[in-house]
Amino acid sequence: MKAVPANVVASRPANGFADYWTLTKPRLNGLVVASSAAGYYLGMPGPLDAWKMLQAVAGTALVAAGAAVLNQVYERDTDRLMRRTRERPLPDGRVGPSDATSFGLALSFVGLALLATRTNLLAATLAFATLAIYLFVYTPMKRRTPIATLVGAVPGALPPLIGWTASHGQIDAGGAALFAIVFLWQIPHFMAIAWMYRDDYATAGFPMLPVIEPNGRRAGRQAVVYSAALLPASLVPALVGVSGAVYFAVAVVLGLGLLVLAARFAATRSDQSARALFFGSITYLPLLWIAMIANS
């Protein structure tokens, strides 16, 4: 497909609310909402206050949405090079960079203010750390080194900890376990995505593992190693009293299933096995949250 000249791209008509909604990456933000809500619920020392929980989750989601928008402003040129991202509002010219920047900053500010005033400063500080690491460390690192995947997993794992601290008031073993679960889970999930879209990443100049090592051995090895580490980490909530024995059993079954998918991907390094690992990973986490909450 021929590249669209910049002056043509800039003239595309905007689709109003839909384009700004798309900029917030609503599907990814759905995971943020679920994980922060789970963290809040599991960290509660007393009865549920639904209104306070809603404010904490909304604040976390707004910060995550703002980070997503600002990330797309930074990456609009490389997004234009990739098939899966070139029709996003910024590279397609339907939203201008200055408008998107203002939108992203506004979302981030409102989210941080909501957390600071309606929950506690620790939760707001963690949310600010999420924003800062994602935008100023992870995003520029993506163009330089595959280690960026590990760095990006840090802000990706903070939403459940933000929820936990919003209700619990402090970081302890339970909150740290939730962070560790999401951090470790992201690596096999990312390796599957990187393999499936390796040609796109290569075109845009992102040095993902399947790009710098086309045989995929390191990507497969990382998927297995982090899936294996995830299994014992996922049992910690039961061991520290956050959840119970039923959750423990479910976590073992889910963890083994994900490990099998990761091992199959490492062995075959095919698009089919990567796709199976991807869908297995996006099934794993919601089921784990449901089991943890139901047996809390």
C-alpha positions as CSV (number, residue, x, y, z in Angstrom):
1,M,0.0,0.0,0.0
2,K,1.4,3.4,-1.0
3,A,2.0,5.9,1.8
4,V,-0.5,8.7,2.1
5,P,1.2,12.2,1.8
6,A,1.2,14.1,5.1
7,N,-0.9,17.0,3.6
8,V,-3.6,14.5,2.6
9,V,-3.5,12.7,5.9
10,A,-4.0,15.9,7.8
11,S,-7.1,16.7,5.8
12,R,-9.1,13.6,6.8
13,P,-12.4,14.5,8.5
14,A,-12.7,13.8,12.2
15,N,-15.4,11.5,13.6
16,G,-16.0,13.5,16.7
17,F,-16.5,11.5,19.9
18,A,-15.7,8.2,18.3
19,D,-12.1,9.2,17.4
20,Y,-11.4,10.6,20.9
21,W,-12.9,7.5,22.4
22,T,-10.6,5.4,20.2
23,L,-7.6,7.4,21.4
24,T,-8.2,6.2,25.0
25,K,-7.7,2.5,23.8
26,P,-11.0,1.4,25.5
27,R,-10.3,-2.3,25.1
28,L,-6.9,-2.0,26.9
29,N,-8.5,0.4,29.4
30,G,-11.1,-2.3,30.1
31,L,-8.3,-4.4,31.6
32,V,-7.2,-1.4,33.7
33,V,-10.8,-1.0,35.1
34,A,-11.1,-4.7,35.9
35,S,-7.7,-5.0,37.5
36,S,-8.0,-1.8,39.6
37,A,-11.5,-2.7,40.7
38,A,-10.2,-6.2,41.7
39,G,-7.3,-4.6,43.6
40,Y,-9.7,-2.2,45.4
41,Y,-12.1,-4.9,46.4
42,L,-9.4,-7.4,47.6
43,G,-7.7,-4.7,49.6
44,M,-10.8,-3.5,51.5
45,P,-10.3,-3.8,55.3
46,G,-14.1,-3.5,55.8
47,P,-17.4,-3.4,54.0
48,L,-17.6,-2.3,50.4
49,D,-18.2,1.4,49.7
50,A,-19.3,1.3,46.1
51,W,-19.1,5.1,45.6
52,K,-15.5,5.3,46.8
53,M,-14.6,2.2,44.7
54,L,-16.1,3.9,41.6
55,Q,-14.0,7.0,42.2
56,A,-10.8,5.1,42.7
57,V,-11.4,3.0,39.5
58,A,-12.4,6.0,37.5
59,G,-9.3,7.9,38.6
60,T,-7.1,5.0,37.6
61,A,-8.8,4.6,34.3
62,L,-8.6,8.3,33.4
63,V,-4.8,8.3,34.1
64,A,-4.4,5.2,31.9
65,A,-6.5,6.7,29.2
66,G,-4.4,9.9,29.3
67,A,-1.2,7.9,29.1
68,A,-2.6,6.0,26.1
69,V,-3.5,9.2,24.3
70,L,-0.1,10.9,24.9
71,N,1.7,7.7,23.9
72,Q,-0.1,7.8,20.5
73,V,0.9,11.4,20.1
74,Y,4.5,10.4,20.5
75,E,4.2,7.4,18.2
76,R,2.0,8.8,15.5
77,D,4.7,8.6,12.9
78,T,5.6,4.9,13.5
79,D,1.9,4.1,13.9
80,R,1.5,5.3,10.3
81,L,3.9,2.6,9.2
82,M,2.2,-0.4,10.7
83,R,-0.9,-2.0,9.2
84,R,-2.6,-2.6,12.6
85,T,-2.2,1.0,13.7
86,R,-2.1,3.2,10.6
87,E,-5.9,3.8,10.8
88,R,-5.8,5.2,14.3
89,P,-7.1,8.8,14.6
90,L,-3.7,10.5,14.8
91,P,-1.8,8.7,12.0
92,D,-4.9,8.9,9.8
93,G,-5.1,12.6,10.4
94,R,-8.6,12.7,11.9
95,V,-7.3,14.2,15.2
96,G,-4.5,16.7,15.3
97,P,-1.4,16.2,17.7
98,S,-2.1,19.4,19.6
99,D,-5.8,18.5,20.2
100,A,-4.8,15.0,21.3
101,T,-2.1,16.3,23.6
102,S,-4.6,18.6,25.3
103,F,-7.0,15.8,25.6
104,G,-4.4,13.4,27.1
105,L,-3.1,15.9,29.6
106,A,-6.7,16.8,30.7
107,L,-7.6,13.1,31.3
108,S,-4.4,12.5,33.2
109,F,-4.8,15.6,35.4
110,V,-8.4,14.8,36.3
111,G,-7.5,11.2,37.1
112,L,-4.6,12.2,39.3
113,A,-6.7,14.8,41.1
114,L,-9.6,12.4,41.6
115,L,-7.2,9.8,43.2
116,A,-5.4,12.4,45.3
117,T,-8.6,14.0,46.7
118,R,-11.0,11.0,46.9
119,T,-8.6,8.1,47.8
120,N,-5.1,8.8,49.2
121,L,-1.8,10.3,48.1
122,L,-0.2,6.9,47.9
123,A,-2.6,5.7,45.2
124,A,-2.2,9.1,43.4
125,T,1.6,8.7,43.6
126,L,1.5,5.2,42.1
127,A,-0.8,6.5,39.3
128,F,1.7,9.3,38.6
129,A,4.5,6.8,38.5
130,T,2.4,4.8,36.0
131,L,2.1,7.8,33.8
132,A,5.7,8.9,34.1
133,I,7.3,5.4,33.4
134,Y,5.0,4.7,30.5
135,L,5.6,8.0,28.7
136,F,9.1,9.0,29.6
137,V,10.9,5.6,30.0
138,Y,9.0,2.8,28.2
139,T,7.8,4.8,25.1
140,P,11.2,6.1,24.1
141,M,12.9,2.8,25.0
142,K,10.6,0.9,22.5
143,R,12.6,2.3,19.6
144,R,16.0,1.3,21.1
145,T,15.9,-2.0,22.9
146,P,13.7,-5.1,23.5
147,I,14.2,-4.6,27.2
148,A,11.5,-2.0,26.9
149,T,9.0,-4.9,27.1
150,L,10.0,-5.5,30.7
151,V,10.0,-1.8,31.5
152,G,6.5,-1.5,30.0
153,A,5.3,-4.3,32.2
154,V,5.8,-2.1,35.3
155,P,3.2,0.6,34.5
156,G,1.0,-2.2,33.1
157,A,1.1,-4.0,36.5
158,L,0.4,-0.9,38.7
159,P,-3.4,-0.5,38.3
160,P,-4.3,-3.4,40.7
161,L,-1.8,-2.0,43.2
162,I,-3.3,1.4,42.8
163,G,-6.7,-0.1,43.5
164,W,-5.3,-2.0,46.5
165,T,-3.7,1.1,48.1
166,A,-6.8,3.2,47.4
167,S,-8.8,0.9,49.7
168,H,-6.1,-0.6,51.9
169,G,-4.0,2.6,52.5
170,Q,-0.6,0.8,52.2
171,I,1.4,-1.6,50.2
172,D,1.8,-5.1,51.7
173,A,2.2,-8.7,50.6
174,G,-1.3,-8.9,49.2
175,G,-0.9,-5.8,47.0
176,A,2.6,-6.8,46.0
177,A,1.3,-10.2,44.9
178,L,-1.3,-8.6,42.6
179,F,1.4,-6.4,41.0
180,A,3.6,-9.5,40.5
181,I,0.9,-11.5,38.9
182,V,0.1,-8.8,36.3
183,F,3.8,-8.0,35.7
184,L,4.6,-11.6,35.0
185,W,1.5,-12.3,32.9
186,Q,2.3,-9.5,30.5
187,I,5.5,-11.1,29.2
188,P,4.0,-14.2,27.5
189,H,1.1,-12.0,26.4
190,F,3.6,-9.4,24.8
191,M,5.7,-12.2,23.2
192,A,2.6,-13.6,21.5
193,I,1.7,-10.1,20.1
194,A,5.3,-9.4,19.1
195,W,5.5,-12.6,17.1
196,M,2.1,-12.2,15.4
197,Y,3.0,-8.6,14.3
198,R,6.7,-9.0,13.9
199,D,6.6,-7.7,10.3
200,D,4.8,-4.6,11.4
201,Y,7.3,-3.9,14.2
202,A,10.2,-4.5,11.8
203,T,8.7,-2.0,9.3
204,A,8.3,0.6,12.1
205,G,11.8,0.0,13.4
206,F,10.8,-1.4,16.8
207,P,13.5,-3.9,18.0
208,M,11.1,-6.4,19.5
209,L,12.7,-9.9,20.2
210,P,11.1,-11.6,17.1
211,V,12.5,-8.7,15.0
212,I,16.1,-8.8,16.1
213,E,16.0,-12.6,16.4
214,P,13.7,-13.9,13.6
215,N,13.8,-17.5,14.7
216,G,11.9,-16.6,17.8
217,R,13.9,-18.7,20.3
218,R,14.4,-16.0,22.8
219,A,10.8,-14.8,22.5
220,G,9.6,-18.4,23.1
221,R,12.0,-18.9,26.0
222,Q,10.8,-15.7,27.7
223,A,7.2,-16.7,27.3
224,V,8.0,-20.0,29.1
225,V,10.1,-18.6,31.8
226,Y,7.7,-15.9,32.8
227,S,4.7,-18.2,32.5
228,A,6.5,-20.6,34.8
229,A,7.3,-17.8,37.3
230,L,3.6,-16.7,37.2
231,L,2.4,-20.0,38.5
232,P,3.9,-19.8,42.0
233,A,3.3,-16.0,42.1
234,S,-0.4,-16.5,41.4
235,L,-0.7,-18.8,44.5
236,V,0.6,-16.1,46.9
237,P,-2.9,-14.4,47.4
238,A,-4.1,-17.7,48.9
239,L,-1.0,-18.1,51.0
240,V,-1.3,-14.6,52.5
241,G,-5.0,-14.7,53.2
242,V,-6.3,-12.5,50.3
243,S,-8.1,-15.5,48.8
244,G,-8.8,-19.1,49.7
245,A,-8.3,-22.8,48.8
246,V,-10.7,-22.8,45.8
247,Y,-8.8,-19.9,44.3
248,F,-5.6,-21.8,44.9
249,A,-6.9,-24.8,42.9
250,V,-8.2,-22.6,40.1
251,A,-4.9,-20.7,39.9
252,V,-2.9,-23.9,39.6
253,V,-5.1,-25.1,36.7
254,L,-5.0,-21.8,34.9
255,G,-1.3,-21.4,35.4
256,L,-0.6,-24.9,34.0
257,G,-2.8,-24.2,31.0
258,L,-1.0,-20.9,30.2
259,L,2.4,-22.6,30.7
260,V,1.4,-25.4,28.2
261,L,0.4,-22.7,25.6
262,A,3.7,-20.9,26.2
263,A,5.7,-24.1,25.8
264,R,3.9,-25.0,22.6
265,F,4.7,-21.5,21.3
266,A,8.4,-21.9,22.3
267,A,8.5,-25.3,20.5
268,T,6.8,-24.4,17.3
269,R,7.1,-20.6,17.0
270,S,4.2,-20.5,14.6
271,D,1.5,-17.9,14.1
272,Q,-1.1,-20.5,15.2
273,S,0.7,-21.2,18.5
274,A,1.3,-17.5,19.1
275,R,-2.4,-16.8,18.5
276,A,-3.4,-19.6,20.9
277,L,-1.0,-18.1,23.6
278,F,-2.5,-14.6,23.0
279,F,-6.1,-15.8,23.4
280,G,-5.1,-18.0,26.4
281,S,-3.5,-15.0,28.1
282,I,-6.5,-12.7,27.7
283,T,-8.7,-15.5,29.1
284,Y,-6.4,-16.3,32.0
285,L,-6.4,-13.0,33.8
286,P,-10.2,-12.3,34.0
287,L,-10.8,-15.9,35.2
288,L,-8.1,-15.5,37.8
289,W,-9.6,-12.2,39.1
290,I,-13.1,-13.8,39.2
291,A,-11.8,-16.8,41.2
292,M,-9.8,-14.6,43.5
293,I,-12.7,-12.3,44.3
294,A,-15.3,-15.1,44.5
295,N,-13.1,-16.9,47.1
296,S,-11.9,-13.8,49.0
